[in-house]
Amino acid sequence: MYARTIALPKCSLNPTNFSSSACPPAPQLSITPGYNSSLKYGFCNLTKRVSRSPTGLRNHGGLGGVRCEGLQGKCDYDDDGFYMRRCVELARNAVGCTSPNPLVGCVIVKDGKIVGEGFHPKAGLPHAEVFALRDAGHLAENGTAYVTLEPCNHYGRTPPCTEALVKAKVKKVVIGMVDPNPIVASKGVDRLRDAGIEVTVGVEEELCKMLNEAYIHQMLTGKPFVTLRYTLSVNGHLSDRLGEKVMDLGGYYSQLLQEYDALILSSTFLMQKSSFPESKEPGANQPLQVVIAKCPDSPIQIPIVTTEATSKVIIFAEKETAVRPETAQQGIETVVLDGINLSAILEYCKGRGLCSVLLDFRGNIGDFEEILREGFDQDLLQKVIVEVLPIWAGSKEQPLPVALMDLGFELRLKTLTPRISGKSVLLEGYF
């Protein structure tokens, strides 16, 4: 494999609405109605007792807004689970902005009141615990800190969060899950306990794991988390179309583009479009657009992008592939392979610090056959999202590819979950 970068001449290019700084250093983010708080710089000020369960947040990774459930129909606001669910809700405010860092939320509680809240807004900025402690001020002393992920106990781009909690003299720390990062794993828990702080681990653990499934997978395997997405008609034909409103603000596809670090697309699909898919979520950090080009009959042409957005596009091509001059002039990086393979693409994404990849199955199915077989044979696919359109397709629609129809073995999905987005039915499951 070798890479080459095509030089960019001085020319005027038509803009595409890529966000060049989608995750600002100091995000001004909204918070769920019902909380009289102002969320800024990753924290908010909240000294009122929570009076009702928050609802109505965006749905990311199959997780909806936090609600109080399972307590005989009543909300117990002194329950550890309730406050941890609030932490998860806070963490989601930074979806798409923290990679390769995890999403983390923190709440400080004292005498049955939330006195401080915070979340990690972006890699390189302070962690959730620091923002929550700043929000709480002196009220953190003898309080309880709830945090979705084990506090770090090492010096990186920021100081250890364990030391901040010790210095604030909190009495107890409740942790959603232990950090799988080897330089953290259980060391944060040990440091807090050595300082005389009571520590509880594993509250709403599955919810916290779902929040950071890509981060966890990358830490445990060293590979990006890969989700396969495709669209079917009711009668089982493959479709390049997306359902009504799924690309609008709040639609599932718009949210996926915000959530995933990279998006793999076929050049045959892009040659039919005038622009790259974009998330419509406010302040969304648009994913890296990975274009696969497999020996087309004519030279490939991709949508024009702005000079600032060229770093957000990369073409993986076979050595015989030709690129049209107007595409070459954009200065987009091109990686030439003897044959397109998923392993090489994932290795490239890993090298750029990307944790999650969305394989969007649209365009010529032949472009994906080998990639799909490799993904199944080498366990490179972790999740699948199938959108079922409310249409009965005609005979001209594409049938499912052989790689999906004939695996040669039975593959049972875990936790298959249906939900609705616009007029489409979504099926989400794990391999």
C-alpha positions, 0 to 999 in steps of 0.5 A, spaced: 500 500 500 502 507 498 499 513 499 500 520 495 497 527 496 495 531 490 497 538 490 492 543 490 492 549 485 490 556 486 483 556 484 476 557 486 472 551 489 464 551 490 463 550 497 460 544 501 457 545 508 462 542 511 464 544 518 471 546 519 470 547 527 464 543 529 466 542 536 468 549 539 473 549 545 468 552 549 461 549 547 454 553 549 450 547 549 442 547 551 440 543 557 433 539 558 427 543 560 425 542 567 432 544 569 433 551 571 440 551 569 445 554 564 450 550 561 456 553 559 464 550 558 462 543 559 458 545 566 452 548 569 449 551 575 444 547 579 442 548 586 435 546 586 432 539 588 430 535 581 423 535 581 422 531 575 425 526 570 428 529 564 425 527 557 426 529 550 433 529 549 436 526 542 437 519 541 444 517 540 446 510 539 440 507 541 439 511 547 433 515 549 432 521 554 433 519 561 427 517 565 426 514 572 423 507 571 423 501 575 421 504 582 414 501 583 412 507 578 415 512 582 422 516 582 426 516 588 431 522 587 436 519 592 437 513 588 444 512 585 441 510 578 437 516 577 443 520 578 447 516 574 442 516 568 442 524 569 450 523 568 449 519 562 444 525 559 449 530 560 455 526 557 450 526 551 451 533 550 458 532 547 456 527 542 461 527 536 466 532 539 470 528 544 473 522 540 478 519 541 476 520 548 470 517 551 463 521 553 463 522 560 458 526 565 458 528 572 453 530 577 455 532 585 449 531 590 449 534 597 443 533 602 439 530 596 440 536 592 444 536 585 449 542 587 454 541 581 454 538 574 459 537 568 461 533 562 467 532 558 466 537 552 472 535 547 479 532 547 484 536 551 479 540 555 478 538 562 474 532 564 467 532 567 469 531 574 473 538 574 467 542 571 462 539 576 466 540 581 467 548 579 460 548 578 459 545 585 464 550 589 465 549 596 458 545 596 462 539 594 465 538 600 462 531 604 458 531 597 457 525 593 460 525 586 456 521 580 460 519 574 459 515 568 466 513 567 472 511 572 476 518 574 483 518 571 489 517 575 494 519 571 497 526 568 495 526 560 493 533 557 489 534 563 491 533 571 488 527 574 481 527 576 482 523 582 486 528 585 481 534 584 475 529 587 480 528 593 482 536 594 474 537 593 473 533 600 468 529 597 465 523 601 463 518 596 464 517 589 459 513 585 462 510 578 458 507 572 463 503 569 471 502 570 475 505 564 478 499 560 484 504 558 490 500 561 493 506 564 486 507 568 483 501 569 481 500 577 487 505 578 482 511 579 478 507 584 484 504 588 486 512 589 480 514 591 479 508 596 486 510 599 484 517 600 478 514 605 473 516 600 467 511 599 467 508 592 461 504 589 462 501 582 457 498 577 451 503 577 447 503 571 453 499 568 450 497 561 447 504 560 454 507 561 457 502 556 452 503 551 454 510 551 461 509 550 461 502 546 466 505 540 471 507 545 470 501 549 471 496 543 477 500 541 480 500 547 479 492 548 481 490 541 485 496 538 480 497 532 475 502 530 468 500 532 464 498 525 457 499 524 453 496 517 447 500 515 443 499 509 436 500 507 430 495 505 424 496 502 418 492 505 419 486 500 426 485 501 430 489 496 436 493 497 435 501 496 439 507 495 434 511 498 433 514 505 426 515 508 422 521 509 425 526 515 431 521 517 436 526 514 432 532 518 434 535 524 433 529 529 432 524 524 436 517 525 441 518 519 443 525 521 444 523 528 449 517 526 453 522 521 454 526 528 456 520 532 461 516 527 468 519 526 468 516 519 463 514 513 465 509 508 461 511 501 461 508 494 464 512 489 458 510 484 453 512 489 457 519 490 457 520 482 450 521 482 450 526 488 451 533 488 454 533 495 456 529 501 451 527 506 451 532 512 449 531 519 443 537 520 445 537 528 447 543 531 454 544 531 455 537 528 462 535 527 462 532 520 465 525 519 471 523 515 468 521 508 471 515 506 470 514 498 471 507 495 473 506 488 473 500 485 475 500 477 469 504 475 468 504 467 469 511 467 473 516 471 470 517 478 468 524 480 466 526 487 462 532 489 466 539 490 468 540 497 471 547 500 479 547 501 478 547 508 474 540 508 479 536 504 482 533 510 475 530 511 475 526 505 479 521 503 479 516 496 481 509 497 482 506 490 485 500 486 491 501 482 487 501 475 482 507 478 482 513 474 480 520 477 477 526 473 481 532 473 476 536 477 476 531 482 484 531 482 485 538 483 481 538 490 488 536 493 484 530 496 488 525 499 488 518 495 490 511 498 492 506 492 491 499 494 492 493 490 485 491 492 480 495 496 479 491 503 476 493 510 482 492 514 486 497 510 481 502 511 480 501 518 488 501 519 488 508 516 482 510 521 486 508 527 492 512 525 488 518 525 485 516 532 478 515 529 474 510 534 468 509 530 466 507 522 459 507 519 459 503 513 453 506 509 451 500 504 449 505 498 451 505 490 453 499 486 453 492 491 459 490 487 463 495 491 462 492 497 461 484 496 469 483 498 469 488 504 462 485 507 465 478 506 472 480 509 468 484 515 464 477 517 470 473 516 474 477 520 469 479 525 470 486 523 463 488 524 460 490 530 453 493 529 448 493 524 442 498 522 437 496 517 432 502 515 425 499 512 422 503 508 414 503 507 414 501 500 414 495 496 419 496 491 419 494 483 423 488 480 428 493 478 431 495 485 437 491 487 437 484 491 441 483 497 448 482 495 451 475 496 455 477 502 449 478 506 445 472 503 450 467 503 454 467 509 455 459 509 454 459 517 448 462 521 450 469 525 445 470 531 444 478 532 444 480 540 439 485 542 435 486 536 431 493 537 426 496 533 424 503 533 421 508 529 424 514 525 420 519 521 416 513 517 421 508 517 422 502 521 429 501 524 432 495 526 438 495 530 443 489 533 450 487 534 454 481 531 
